[in-house]
Each structure stands twice: as structure tokens, then as C-alpha cells.
């Protein structure tokens, strides 16, 4: 599996740590779609920053699609 589509599901900022934990346990090629959820844009931005690296500053944006 390389992608989980959570689009249009009733999840919100309370699931943030679960999503981050999932993303940290999967390879860099793995991504998740969160568009259409109740995640706050600032929360998504913070999540993408946590997943980015010095070698690839855009990695978080590549892995979390919002």
C-alpha cells in the first residue's frame, strides 16, 4: 500500500497524532489525502513541517495531500 485516502471522512485535529504516527512508520513514498476532512489548515501545515527533512524540505507536502 502506498496511499490512504481519508478524503471526506469526519476526522479532525484530534486525529493529528495518529496521522503523524502513521506517517512516521511508513516509507517516504507513502502518502495520505486529508482534503475534505475537518482538519484545520494550520494543523495540516504543522504536520507537513514535522514530516519534512533538511534533505527534502517539501517532503511533508508530498506526503500529506490537503
OpenMM code with the backbone's topology and positions (N, CA, C; nanometers):
from openmm import Vec3, app, unit

residues = "UNK UNK UNK UNK UNK UNK UNK UNK UNK UNK UNK UNK UNK UNK UNK UNK UNK UNK UNK UNK UNK UNK UNK UNK UNK UNK UNK UNK UNK UNK UNK UNK UNK UNK UNK UNK UNK UNK UNK UNK UNK UNK UNK UNK UNK UNK UNK UNK UNK UNK UNK UNK UNK UNK UNK UNK UNK UNK UNK UNK UNK UNK UNK UNK UNK UNK".split()
positions = [
    Vec3(0.0855, -0.1165, 0.0000),
    Vec3(0.0000, 0.0000, 0.0000),
    Vec3(0.0903, 0.1229, 0.0000),
    Vec3(0.0509, 0.2227, -0.0784),
    Vec3(0.1304, 0.3449, -0.0893),
    Vec3(0.0506, 0.4707, -0.0564),
    Vec3(-0.0805, 0.4565, -0.0384),
    Vec3(-0.1624, 0.5757, -0.0172),
    Vec3(-0.2893, 0.5393, 0.0600),
    Vec3(-0.3279, 0.6271, 0.1514),
    Vec3(-0.4556, 0.6138, 0.2207),
    Vec3(-0.5361, 0.7393, 0.1910),
    Vec3(-0.6567, 0.7213, 0.1412),
    Vec3(-0.7428, 0.8331, 0.1082),
    Vec3(-0.8461, 0.8497, 0.2194),
    Vec3(-0.8283, 0.9516, 0.3010),
    Vec3(-0.9235, 0.9813, 0.4089),
    Vec3(-1.0161, 1.0960, 0.3710),
    Vec3(-1.0143, 1.1327, 0.2466),
    Vec3(-1.0947, 1.2430, 0.1946),
    Vec3(-1.2422, 1.2231, 0.2310),
    Vec3(-1.3041, 1.3327, 0.2763),
    Vec3(-1.4464, 1.3378, 0.3066),
    Vec3(-1.4857, 1.2520, 0.4273),
    Vec3(-1.3902, 1.2152, 0.5111),
    Vec3(-1.4208, 1.1408, 0.6329),
    Vec3(-1.4323, 1.2388, 0.7496),
    Vec3(-1.5157, 1.2084, 0.8483),
    Vec3(-1.5363, 1.3004, 0.9610),
    Vec3(-1.4241, 1.2920, 1.0647),
    Vec3(-1.3012, 1.3232, 1.0232),
    Vec3(-1.1894, 1.3276, 1.1180),
    Vec3(-1.1405, 1.4709, 1.1276),
    Vec3(-1.0817, 1.5036, 1.2411),
    Vec3(-1.0373, 1.6414, 1.2619),
    Vec3(-0.9043, 1.6424, 1.3360),
    Vec3(-0.8705, 1.7582, 1.3923),
    Vec3(-0.7414, 1.7786, 1.4577),
    Vec3(-0.7128, 1.6774, 1.5687),
    Vec3(-0.8157, 1.6178, 1.6245),
    Vec3(-0.7947, 1.5178, 1.7297),
    Vec3(-0.7206, 1.3948, 1.6773),
    Vec3(-0.7260, 1.3706, 1.5478),
    Vec3(-0.6584, 1.2556, 1.4873),
    Vec3(-0.5159, 1.2889, 1.4429),
    Vec3(-0.4729, 1.4106, 1.4707),
    Vec3(-0.3411, 1.4567, 1.4259),
    Vec3(-0.2287, 1.3606, 1.4648),
    Vec3(-0.2201, 1.3246, 1.5917),
    Vec3(-0.1107, 1.2398, 1.6382),
    Vec3(-0.1155, 1.1014, 1.5739),
    Vec3(-0.2357, 1.0511, 1.5467),
    Vec3(-0.2484, 0.9214, 1.4803),
    Vec3(-0.1943, 0.9281, 1.3367),
    Vec3(-0.2269, 1.0365, 1.2684),
    Vec3(-0.1788, 1.0528, 1.1310),
    Vec3(-0.0267, 1.0677, 1.1298),
    Vec3(0.0271, 1.1509, 1.2184),
    Vec3(0.1723, 1.1690, 1.2261),
    Vec3(0.2397, 1.0363, 1.2585),
    Vec3(0.1855, 0.9614, 1.3524),
    Vec3(0.2430, 0.8315, 1.3889),
    Vec3(0.2428, 0.7373, 1.2687),
    Vec3(0.1334, 0.7333, 1.1954),
    Vec3(0.1249, 0.6510, 1.0753),
    Vec3(0.2314, 0.6916, 0.9745),
    Vec3(0.2445, 0.8218, 0.9516),
    Vec3(0.3381, 0.8696, 0.8512),
    Vec3(0.4835, 0.8438, 0.8905),
    Vec3(0.5125, 0.8471, 1.0171),
    Vec3(0.6497, 0.8220, 1.0622),
    Vec3(0.6852, 0.6740, 1.0567),
    Vec3(0.5853, 0.5874, 1.0494),
    Vec3(0.6084, 0.4423, 1.0437),
    Vec3(0.6095, 0.3886, 0.9009),
    Vec3(0.5816, 0.4732, 0.8047),
    Vec3(0.5738, 0.4293, 0.6654),
    Vec3(0.6877, 0.4914, 0.5847),
    Vec3(0.7196, 0.4326, 0.4693),
    Vec3(0.8266, 0.4879, 0.3859),
    Vec3(0.7901, 0.6249, 0.3292),
    Vec3(0.8886, 0.6964, 0.2838),
    Vec3(0.8670, 0.8313, 0.2312),
    Vec3(0.7748, 0.8336, 0.1102),
    Vec3(0.7596, 0.7220, 0.0428),
    Vec3(0.6728, 0.7152, -0.0748),
    Vec3(0.5245, 0.7069, -0.0367),
    Vec3(0.4968, 0.6795, 0.0890),
    Vec3(0.3596, 0.6650, 0.1368),
    Vec3(0.2978, 0.8031, 0.1559),
    Vec3(0.1704, 0.8178, 0.1170),
    Vec3(0.1026, 0.9466, 0.1324),
    Vec3(-0.0392, 0.9258, 0.1845),
    Vec3(-0.0991, 1.0359, 0.2279),
    Vec3(-0.2351, 1.0344, 0.2796),
    Vec3(-0.3079, 1.1581, 0.2274),
    Vec3(-0.4336, 1.1413, 0.1902),
    Vec3(-0.5158, 1.2535, 0.1465),
    Vec3(-0.6079, 1.2940, 0.2607),
    Vec3(-0.6031, 1.4223, 0.2955),
    Vec3(-0.6867, 1.4749, 0.4041),
    Vec3(-0.7840, 1.5826, 0.3556),
    Vec3(-0.7918, 1.6049, 0.2261),
    Vec3(-0.8838, 1.7070, 0.1760),
    Vec3(-1.0277, 1.6651, 0.2054),
    Vec3(-1.1105, 1.7614, 0.2347),
    Vec3(-1.2497, 1.7330, 0.2655),
    Vec3(-1.2737, 1.6853, 0.4072),
    Vec3(-1.1688, 1.6849, 0.4889),
    Vec3(-1.1842, 1.6481, 0.6298),
    Vec3(-1.2000, 1.7756, 0.7122),
    Vec3(-1.2140, 1.7596, 0.8414),
    Vec3(-1.2294, 1.8750, 0.9297),
    Vec3(-1.0977, 1.9196, 0.9921),
    Vec3(-0.9855, 1.8776, 0.9328),
    Vec3(-0.8564, 1.9252, 0.9817),
    Vec3(-0.8434, 2.0749, 0.9539),
    Vec3(-0.7922, 2.1462, 1.0521),
    Vec3(-0.7639, 2.2883, 1.0357),
    Vec3(-0.6414, 2.3031, 0.9455),
    Vec3(-0.6411, 2.4044, 0.8592),
    Vec3(-0.5288, 2.4243, 0.7673),
    Vec3(-0.3973, 2.4437, 0.8426),
    Vec3(-0.4013, 2.5127, 0.9556),
    Vec3(-0.2790, 2.5330, 1.0339),
    Vec3(-0.2259, 2.4005, 1.0883),
    Vec3(-0.3140, 2.3121, 1.1286),
    Vec3(-0.2732, 2.1807, 1.1777),
    Vec3(-0.2070, 2.1015, 1.0667),
    Vec3(-0.2659, 2.1042, 0.9486),
    Vec3(-0.2076, 2.0328, 0.8343),
    Vec3(-0.0702, 2.0903, 0.8025),
    Vec3(-0.0576, 2.2211, 0.8065),
    Vec3(0.0720, 2.2844, 0.7800),
    Vec3(0.1762, 2.2388, 0.8830),
    Vec3(0.1391, 2.2349, 1.0090),
    Vec3(0.2309, 2.1886, 1.1133),
    Vec3(0.2699, 2.0426, 1.0905),
    Vec3(0.1747, 1.9615, 1.0460),
    Vec3(0.2024, 1.8214, 1.0191),
    Vec3(0.3009, 1.8071, 0.9037),
    Vec3(0.2825, 1.8842, 0.7986),
    Vec3(0.3748, 1.8762, 0.6851),
    Vec3(0.5147, 1.9203, 0.7254),
    Vec3(0.5246, 2.0189, 0.8133),
    Vec3(0.6557, 2.0622, 0.8614),
    Vec3(0.7239, 1.9517, 0.9418),
    Vec3(0.6472, 1.8794, 1.0214),
    Vec3(0.7042, 1.7704, 1.1014),
    Vec3(0.7585, 1.6577, 1.0142),
    Vec3(0.6987, 1.6379, 0.8982),
    Vec3(0.7404, 1.5285, 0.8104),
    Vec3(0.8492, 1.5695, 0.7118),
    Vec3(0.8752, 1.6980, 0.6991),
    Vec3(0.9799, 1.7454, 0.6093),
    Vec3(1.1164, 1.7231, 0.6728),
    Vec3(1.2168, 1.7113, 0.5891),
    Vec3(1.3531, 1.6908, 0.6371),
    Vec3(1.4439, 1.7981, 0.5798),
    Vec3(1.5642, 1.8086, 0.6338),
    Vec3(1.6618, 1.9033, 0.5799),
    Vec3(1.6968, 1.8663, 0.4356),
    Vec3(1.7058, 1.7361, 0.4086),
    Vec3(1.7383, 1.6899, 0.2743),
    Vec3(1.6242, 1.7146, 0.1754),
    Vec3(1.5009, 1.7083, 0.2253),
    Vec3(1.3837, 1.7285, 0.1395),
    Vec3(1.2814, 1.8144, 0.2132),
    Vec3(1.2954, 1.9475, 0.2035),
    Vec3(1.2044, 2.0365, 0.2762),
    Vec3(1.0590, 2.0307, 0.2291),
    Vec3(1.0324, 1.9706, 0.1145),
    Vec3(0.8958, 1.9590, 0.0620),
    Vec3(0.8343, 1.8211, 0.0862),
    Vec3(0.9039, 1.7366, 0.1583),
    Vec3(0.8578, 1.6000, 0.1777),
    Vec3(0.7206, 1.5944, 0.2445),
    Vec3(0.6975, 1.6762, 0.3447),
    Vec3(0.5683, 1.6760, 0.4126),
    Vec3(0.4543, 1.7097, 0.3203),
    Vec3(0.4766, 1.8062, 0.2307),
    Vec3(0.3730, 1.8444, 0.1349),
    Vec3(0.3492, 1.7340, 0.0313),
    Vec3(0.4518, 1.6554, 0.0045),
    Vec3(0.4380, 1.5443, -0.0887),
    Vec3(0.3619, 1.4281, -0.0261),
    Vec3(0.3739, 1.4146, 0.1055),
    Vec3(0.3137, 1.3003, 0.1733),
    Vec3(0.1732, 1.3270, 0.2247),
    Vec3(0.1421, 1.4530, 0.2575),
    Vec3(0.0076, 1.4880, 0.3051),
    Vec3(-0.0585, 1.5760, 0.2007),
    Vec3(-0.1612, 1.5244, 0.1404),
    Vec3(-0.2326, 1.5960, 0.0344),
    Vec3(-0.3580, 1.6559, 0.0964),
    Vec3(-0.3672, 1.7883, 0.0854),
    Vec3(-0.4788, 1.8565, 0.1508),
    Vec3(-0.5509, 1.9457, 0.0528),
] * unit.nanometer
topology = app.Topology()
chain = topology.addChain("A")
for resn in residues:
    res = topology.addResidue(resn, chain)
    for name in ("N", "CA", "C"):
        topology.addAtom(name, app.Element.getBySymbol(name[0]), res)
